[in-house]
Amino acid sequence: MGTLLILVAVIAFIVLATARFKLHPFLTLLLAAFLLSLLSGLPLADTAKNISNGFGGILGYIGLVIVLGTIIGVILEKSGAAITMAETVIRILGPRFPTLTVSIIGYIVSIPVFCDSGYVILNSLKQSLANRMRVSSVAMSVALATGLYATHTFVPPTPGPIAAAGNLGLESSLGLVIGVGVLVSAFAAMAGLVWANRFKNELPDGEGAEELLEKAEEFEEMKQSYGALPSTFNAFAPIFVPIILICLGSVASFPTLPLGDGHTYEILNFLGQPLNALLIGLFLSVRLIKGKNKLEVFSEHIAAGLVSAAPILLITGAGGAFGAVIKATDVGSYLGMTLSGLGIGIFMPFIVSAALKSAQGSSTVALVTTSALVAPMLGDIGLGSEMGRVLTVMAIGAGAMTVSHANDSFFWVVTQFSKMSVPQAYRAQTMATLVQGVTGIAVVYVLTLILL
């Protein structure tokens, strides 16, 4: 019981340090690992060792995957591939379902590109469509934001879900995580779309709302700034080829060996390893780079990707360190047995993740911290199987979107670019993320009844 109280106090420290004092999550999680180790009475000689092993262990499994996925996202963003993806969806769906169109665009683009960046890139396209189709820009903004948000919290190679999968020992099962993530995120995106459609007749009431009528011209200017846009195949290939390879590798590695154990299995198993698959995606992304100095531009994009990946790597590693210390204490088994008696099962990681998300704002921090926290207790609450751990990642992802409000940078990106006032954004965007999160955990719960 004493160790449990210490853990609660350390979690309170994480929330207070990140939310109130704005301390960087990397340092916060690292300090939390030291505090938990010292206060729990673990041997002093083992403290640094446990933390170092936890930090290096998680990054050894998943660090390079995060780096490669981030670099691919940067190249897709800088090359105009995201615009090509968006225009492809518009060509397929046409102008009949404007909010559905931007939701699907966001859903696809946010798999490789961070949701904040994705919204900035697609904002003028969204507003151009709203003006042309005479649809409320509030509804269009929420539809785009919730589409982006759905895959951001559920589908690898987005860093948050990858880090959570690594903490739960699923680094070799990312294909399964992707497959289940696509399903759960589709329901979350649809829930966000339904909520967005409630605002079809509402105009933005924030400062500068009248400027939105000029956005149609801005989109054409932005599109021209990219020069010749990539082809549809070249735009989609760097992200969808690796995802397909990872999924094929997972199928080939099923215990029943559906593709046999010969050369086909060996090739698909090799290509389906997340690191190998994303390396292929990185090479495919080179085709998106224009101009004579392709190698130089490619190096610049790699440098930008490393800068973007660095904070995520540090937070992920610190989360792994925190998780290693939790595993070294007896709190995991104690909590597992206690929670098992309560019968809340899959709802426990959702509640913890939602509390952390709402308190400190970062979905990635919520995913990393919660996955490190619950990893030692999954066996005791009946989620220790491979599918149980996959569904735990989904439950944590659902919590990590519940809710986006004033302490979340994405909330301000949506609010400022859509010219909504803060009260309007709370009604439209924040409530949409609540609906998404609740829908997500409901779908995950149904899946536990079917699959576990």
C-alpha positions in Angstrom: 0.0 0.0 0.0 2.9 2.3 0.8 4.4 1.9 -2.6 1.0 2.6 -4.2 0.8 5.9 -2.4 4.3 6.8 -3.5 3.3 6.0 -7.1 0.3 8.2 -6.8 2.4 11.0 -5.4 5.0 10.6 -8.3 2.2 10.7 -10.9 0.9 13.9 -9.2 4.4 15.3 -9.5 4.4 14.5 -13.3 1.1 16.3 -13.8 2.0 19.3 -11.6 5.5 19.7 -13.2 4.3 19.5 -16.8 1.0 21.3 -16.5 1.6 23.9 -13.8 5.3 24.6 -14.0 5.8 23.8 -17.7 8.8 21.6 -17.1 9.8 19.6 -20.1 8.3 16.0 -20.1 11.7 14.5 -20.7 13.2 15.9 -17.5 9.9 15.4 -15.6 9.7 11.6 -16.4 13.4 11.2 -15.7 13.1 12.9 -12.3 9.9 10.8 -11.6 11.9 7.6 -12.3 14.6 8.7 -9.7 11.9 9.7 -7.2 10.0 6.5 -7.5 13.2 4.4 -7.1 14.4 6.3 -4.1 11.1 6.6 -2.3 10.2 2.9 -2.9 13.4 1.8 -1.2 15.0 0.1 -4.2 18.7 -0.5 -3.7 20.6 2.7 -4.4 23.2 0.9 -6.4 20.5 -0.3 -8.8 18.8 3.0 -9.4 20.9 4.4 -12.2 21.2 0.9 -13.7 17.4 0.4 -13.8 16.9 3.9 -15.3 19.7 3.5 -17.9 18.5 0.0 -18.9 14.9 1.2 -19.2 15.9 4.2 -21.3 18.1 2.3 -23.6 15.9 -0.7 -23.8 12.9 1.0 -25.2 14.9 3.1 -27.7 16.9 0.0 -28.8 13.6 -1.5 -29.9 11.7 1.5 -31.3 14.0 4.5 -31.5 15.1 4.1 -35.1 11.6 3.4 -36.2 10.5 6.8 -34.7 13.3 8.6 -36.4 12.6 7.1 -39.8 8.9 7.7 -39.5 9.5 11.3 -38.5 11.9 12.0 -41.5 9.4 10.5 -43.9 6.7 12.8 -42.5 8.9 15.9 -42.9 9.6 15.0 -46.6 5.9 14.4 -47.3 5.2 17.8 -45.7 7.9 19.8 -47.5 7.4 18.3 -50.9 3.7 19.0 -51.3 2.8 15.3 -51.1 0.2 16.1 -48.4 -1.6 18.4 -50.9 -1.5 15.6 -53.5 -3.1 13.2 -51.0 -5.8 15.7 -50.3 -6.6 16.4 -53.9 -6.7 12.7 -54.6 -9.4 12.2 -52.0 -11.3 15.2 -53.4 -11.2 13.7 -56.9 -12.5 10.3 -55.6 -15.3 11.7 -53.3 -16.2 14.8 -55.3 -18.0 17.8 -53.8 -21.1 16.0 -52.4 -19.8 15.3 -48.9 -17.5 18.2 -47.9 -17.1 17.4 -44.2 -16.6 13.7 -44.9 -14.0 14.6 -47.6 -11.8 16.7 -45.2 -12.2 14.2 -42.4 -10.8 11.4 -44.7 -8.0 13.8 -45.9 -7.0 14.4 -42.3 -7.3 10.7 -41.4 -4.8 9.8 -44.2 -2.4 12.7 -43.8 -1.9 12.4 -40.1 -0.5 8.8 -40.4 2.9 10.2 -41.4 2.5 13.9 -40.5 2.0 15.3 -37.0 -1.6 16.5 -36.6 -0.5 20.1 -35.8 1.6 20.3 -39.0 -1.1 18.6 -41.0 -3.7 21.1 -39.9 -1.5 24.0 -40.8 -0.8 22.5 -44.3 -4.4 21.7 -45.0 -6.1 24.7 -43.5 -6.3 26.8 -46.6 -7.5 23.8 -48.6 -10.2 23.2 -46.0 -11.3 26.9 -46.2 -11.2 26.9 -50.0 -13.5 23.8 -50.0 -15.8 25.5 -47.4 -16.1 28.6 -49.5 -16.7 26.8 -52.8 -19.3 24.4 -51.3 -20.9 27.0 -49.1 -20.4 24.9 -45.9 -19.7 26.3 -42.5 -16.0 26.6 -41.9 -16.6 25.6 -38.2 -18.0 22.2 -39.3 -15.2 21.8 -41.8 -12.5 22.8 -39.3 -13.7 20.3 -36.7 -14.1 17.5 -39.3 -10.5 18.1 -40.5 -9.2 18.3 -36.9 -10.9 15.1 -35.7 -9.8 13.2 -38.8 -6.2 14.2 -38.1 -6.5 13.5 -34.4 -7.9 9.9 -35.0 -4.8 8.4 -36.6 -2.5 10.6 -34.6 -3.3 8.7 -31.4 -4.0 5.2 -32.8 -2.0 4.3 -35.9 1.8 3.7 -36.2 4.1 5.0 -37.5 2.9 8.1 -35.6 5.4 8.3 -32.7 2.9 8.1 -29.8 1.4 4.8 -30.7 4.8 3.4 -31.6 6.2 4.3 -28.2 3.2 2.8 -26.4 3.6 -0.4 -28.4 7.3 -0.5 -27.5 6.6 -0.1 -23.8 4.1 -3.0 -24.0 6.5 -5.3 -25.8 4.8 -5.1 -29.2 7.7 -3.8 -31.3 7.6 -7.0 -33.4 3.8 -6.8 -33.7 3.4 -3.4 -35.2 1.4 -4.8 -38.1 -1.3 -6.0 -35.7 -1.2 -2.6 -33.9 -1.6 -0.9 -37.3 -4.5 -3.1 -38.3 -6.5 -2.7 -35.1 -5.5 1.0 -35.0 -7.0 1.6 -38.4 -10.3 0.0 -37.3 -10.6 1.9 -34.0 -9.5 5.2 -35.4 -12.1 4.9 -38.2 -14.8 4.8 -35.6 -13.3 7.7 -33.7 -13.0 9.7 -36.9 -16.7 9.0 -37.8 -17.7 10.1 -34.3 -15.8 13.3 -34.8 -17.4 13.8 -38.1 -20.9 13.3 -36.7 -20.2 16.0 -34.0 -18.7 18.3 -36.7 -21.9 18.1 -38.7 -23.8 19.6 -35.8 -22.1 22.9 -36.6 -23.0 23.0 -40.3 -25.0 26.2 -39.9 -22.7 28.0 -37.4 -20.2 30.6 -38.5 -16.9 31.2 -36.7 -17.2 34.0 -34.1 -13.5 34.7 -33.3 -11.3 37.6 -34.2 -10.6 37.9 -37.9 -13.4 35.5 -39.0 -14.3 37.8 -41.9 -10.8 37.1 -43.4 -11.7 33.5 -44.1 -13.4 34.5 -47.4 -9.9 35.2 -48.7 -8.6 31.7 -48.0 -9.6 30.3 -51.4 -6.9 32.4 -53.1 -4.4 31.5 -50.4 -4.7 27.8 -51.1 -3.9 28.4 -54.8 -0.9 30.5 -53.9 0.3 27.9 -51.4 -0.2 25.1 -54.0 1.8 27.0 -56.6 4.6 27.6 -54.1 5.4 23.8 -54.2 5.8 23.9 -57.9 5.0 20.6 -59.7 3.2 18.4 -57.1 4.2 14.8 -56.8 2.1 12.1 -58.5 -0.5 10.2 -56.5 1.7 7.1 -56.4 4.8 8.9 -55.4 2.9 10.8 -52.7 1.3 7.8 -51.1 4.1 5.2 -51.5 6.5 6.3 -48.8 3.9 5.7 -46.1 1.6 3.0 -47.5 4.3 0.7 -48.9 5.9 0.3 -45.4 2.5 -0.2 -43.8 1.7 -2.9 -46.3 5.1 -4.6 -45.8 4.7 -4.5 -42.0 1.2 -6.0 -42.2 2.4 -8.7 -44.7 5.3 -9.5 -42.4 2.9 -9.9 -39.5 0.7 -12.2 -41.5 3.7 -14.3 -42.6 4.8 -14.7 -38.9 1.4 -15.9 -37.6 1.9 -19.1 -35.5 0.1 -21.1 -38.3 2.6 -19.8 -40.9 0.0 -19.3 -43.6 2.6 -18.5 -46.2 4.8 -21.4 -45.3 8.3 -21.3 -43.8 10.4 -21.1 -47.1 11.8 -18.2 -49.1 8.5 -16.3 -49.2 8.3 -16.3 -45.4 12.0 -15.3 -45.0 11.6 -12.4 -47.5 8.3 -11.1 -46.1 9.6 -11.5 -42.5 12.7 -9.4 -43.4 10.8 -6.7 -45.3 8.1 -6.6 -42.7 10.4 -5.7 -39.9 9.3 -2.1 -39.0 12.9 -0.7 -39.3 13.4 -2.3 -42.7 10.0 -1.3 -44.0 10.4 2.3 -43.0 13.9 2.4 -44.5 12.3 1.3 -47.8 9.7 4.1 -47.3 12.5 6.6 -46.8 14.2 5.6 -50.0 10.8 5.9 -51.8 10.4 9.4 -50.4 13.6 10.5 -52.3 11.4 10.5 -55.5 9.4 13.4 -54.0 12.4 15.7 -53.9 12.7 18.1 -56.9 15.6 20.1 -58.2 19.2 19.5 -59.1 20.7 19.2 -55.6 18.5 16.3 -54.5 21.1 14.8 -52.2 21.7 18.2 -50.4 17.9 18.8 -50.0 17.5 15.2 -48.8 20.2 15.8 -46.2 18.4 19.0 -45.1 15.1 17.1 -44.7 16.9 14.4 -42.7 18.3 17.1 -40.4 14.9 18.6 -39.9 13.4 15.2 -39.2 16.1 14.5 -36.6 15.3 17.8 -34.9 11.6 16.9 -34.8 12.3 13.4 -33.6 14.7 14.3 -30.8 12.2 15.5 -28.2 10.0 12.4 -28.9 12.9 10.1 -28.5 13.9 11.7 -25.2 10.4 11.5 -23.9 10.0 7.9 -25.0 13.3 6.9 -23.5 12.4 8.7 -20.2 9.1 6.9 -20.2 10.9 3.6 -20.6 13.1 4.5 -17.7 10.0 5.3 -15.6 8.5 2.0 -16.6 11.6 0.0 -15.7 11.5 1.5 -12.2 7.8 0.6 -11.8 8.7 -3.0 -12.9 11.4 -3.2 -10.3 8.9 -2.4 -7.5 6.0 -4.6 -6.4 3.4 -1.9 -7.3 2.6 -3.4 -10.7 1.4 -6.8 -9.3 -0.3 -5.1 -6.4 -2.2 -2.7 -8.6 -3.0 -5.5 -11.1 -4.6 -7.7 -8.4 -6.5 -4.8 -6.9 -7.9 -3.6 -10.3 -8.6 -7.2 -11.3 -10.9 -7.4 -8.3 -12.7 -4.2 -9.4 -13.3 -5.7 -12.8 -12.6 -2.5 -14.8 -10.0 -4.2 -17.0 -9.5 -2.3 -20.3 -11.0 0.9 -18.8 -8.1 1.3 -16.4 -5.5 2.4 -19.0 -8.1 4.6 -20.7 -8.9 6.4 -17.4 -5.2 6.9 -16.5 -4.4 8.2 -20.0 -7.4 10.5 -20.2 -6.5 12.0 -16.8 -2.9 12.6 -17.9 -4.0 14.0 -21.3 -6.5 16.4 -19.8 -4.1 17.5 -17.1 -1.0 18.2 -19.0 -2.1 18.5 -22.7 0.3 16.2 -24.6 -1.1 13.1 -26.2 2.4 11.7 -26.7 3.2 12.1 -23.0 -0.1 10.5 -22.0 0.6 7.5 -24.4 4.2 7.1 -23.2 3.6 7.5 -19.5 0.5 5.4 -19.3 2.0 2.5 -21.3 5.0 2.5 -19.0 2.8 2.6 -15.9 0.4 -0.2 -16.9 2.9 -2.6 -18.5 3.8 -4.5 -15.4 0.2 -5.2 -14.4 -1.4 -6.4 -17.7 -1.1 -10.1 -16.8 -2.9 -9.5 -13.5 -5.9 -7.8 -15.2 -6.3 -10.3 -18.0 -4.5 -8.3 -20.8 -1.2 -10.1 -20.9 -1.8 -11.8 -24.3 -0.6 -10.2 -27.6 -4.1 -9.1 -28.5 -4.7 -7.9 -24.9 -1.6 -5.7 -25.2 -2.6 -4.4 -28.6 -6.1 -3.4 -27.3 -4.4 -1.8 -24.3 -2.5 0.5 -26.7 -5.8 1.3 -28.3 -7.4 2.1 -24.9 -4.4 4.3 -24.0 -4.8 6.0 -27.4 -8.5 6.7 -26.7 -7.6 8.3 -23.4 -4.8 10.3 -25.1 -7.4 12.2 -27.1 -9.7 12.9 -24.1 -9.8 15.9 -24.2 -8.0 18.5 -26.2 -8.4 21.9 -24.5 -6.4 25.0 -23.6 -3.3 23.2 -22.5 -2.9 21.4 -25.8 -1.1 23.0 -28.7 -3.4 21.4 -31.2 -6.4 23.1 -29.6 -4.8 26.5 -30.3 -3.7 25.5 -33.8 -7.3 24.6 -34.7 -8.8 27.7 -32.8 -6.5 30.3 -34.3 -6.5 29.0 -37.9 -10.3 28.5 -38.0 -10.9 31.9 -36.3 -13.2 30.3 -33.6 -13.5 32.1 -30.3 -12.3 30.0 -27.3 -15.9 29.3 -26.0 -16.9 28.2 -29.5 -13.8 26.0 -29.8 -14.6 24.4 -26.5 -18.1 23.6 -27.7 -17.0 22.4 -31.1 -13.4 21.0 -30.9 -13.0 20.1 -27.3 -16.3 18.3 -27.1 -15.5 16.6 -30.4 -12.4 15.0 -28.8 -14.4 13.9 -25.8 -16.9 12.2 -28.2 -14.0 10.6 -30.1 -12.3 9.3 -26.9 -15.5 7.8 -25.5 -16.3 6.2 -28.9 -12.8 4.9 -29.1 -12.9 3.1 -25.7 -16.4 1.8 -26.4 -15.1 0.2 -29.6 -12.1 -1.2 -27.8 -14.3 -2.7 -25.1 -16.4 -4.4 -27.7 -13.3 -5.8 -29.3 -12.2 -7.2 -25.9 -15.5 -9.1 -25.7 -14.9 -10.6 -29.2 -11.1 -11.2 -29.3 -10.2 -12.0 -25.7 
